[in-house]
Amino acid sequence: MTNYEIISFYGWWQFAVCLFAFVALLAVWWHIGKRQNDFGQVWLALSVLCWSISGLLEVIFTEIAPESENLREGWRSILSLFNSLFILLALPWFRYLPKPLKQIIKSRYWTYIVGLPFLFSLLPTINKMVSGRAIIVISELDVYYAFLTLGFLGYVLWESFAKRRLKALAWLSLLCILITLIAQLYKLTDSSINLPLFSAIFKTCLIMIFFALALSWVKELSESVIPIAERLKIKFISQNRSDGKRASIVSFKGFPGNTERNINLTPALFNLFLKFAERRKNTAEAWLEIKPKNAVASKREYDINDHNQIKRLLFALLDGLFGKGNWTQDHHLKPLKESLFEMSAQRERKIRLAVPSENISL
């Protein structure tokens, strides 16, 4: 097969496969992400669309204007830059971000952090297309910008899969990033390696990782749905362990999968939760009163000393249900609090368990 045929085949392959991947990712977003008001997948889909357009341009320049090598390289670099930019713009929408990077990615300056290097890389690339000349240092700025993208993307992908307890996919994502990094490094050399083959490999791997990420997100949504109070069943178990100590266990039923989820609590948190359950089970009103912040020390005893006790209880329950660090405030903490507890409508610092008394086993 001649070099012309290889490039033409590669262009048609990249155009068709990446266009299909773009439509498929957008379809997943349309059915799920749109309802969640989550546009991360839209940016990832647009990044894949850049590859599709690049493939089509490869075919056009190969079959119609083979002498326009300068324009071909220029458009390839521009679309590569847009591909990297769209991936970076998708990162703030990721649910799990590494702590060292979270403040940077979630900040309002993120668009400037990724946008300014993009412009710095784009303008010299356009100048190279028009004039046909470029300074050696900036002749491959799309590659340097890709290094920045791969660094952020690799770290975020690892965190996303690891937090969802998908370690095999986390390792595969790092392998994919490594392959992509090697392909980018080869662009900076005069190696005779078949770059279209390398490009096809890393683009296929990244597309599969994007789909794995989308499916892991769907999996989490299906497994992490917090049931309404009427569907929850709670059982309190206190028993001796083999080491002679008491085990304080709260068992939940009603979560997706119909499996029983057992959570070990500290004696203090177990007793607090048990107090809610006993009051709900045995008293008509079932309210517990929270001590006011400015309450004067007196002989009066309150059911709950402060709001932090409830917060610590919720944190412990979430750690037991989903794993420590594998839950978020918006998608797990707030829904669980709303399902488990009910605040007094008169704002009297009173709170009670919202689970029906017949669903509680003491």
Secondary structure by P-SEA (a helix, b strand, c coil): ccaaaaaaaaaaaaaaaaaaaaaaaaaaaaacccccccaaaaaaaaaaaaaaaaaaaaaaaacccccaaaaaaaaaaaaaaaaaaaaaaaccccccccccccccccccccccaaaaaaaaaaaaaaaaaaccccccccccaaaaaaaaaaaaaaaaaaaaaaaacaaaaaaaaaaaaaaaaaaaaaaacccccaaaaaaaaaaaaaaaaaaaaaaaaaaaaaaacccccccbbbbbbbbbccccbbbbbbbbccccccbbbbbbbcaaaaaaaaaaaaaaaccccbbbbbbcccccccccccccccaaaaaaaaaaaaaaacccccccccccaaaaaaaccccccccccbbbbccccccccc
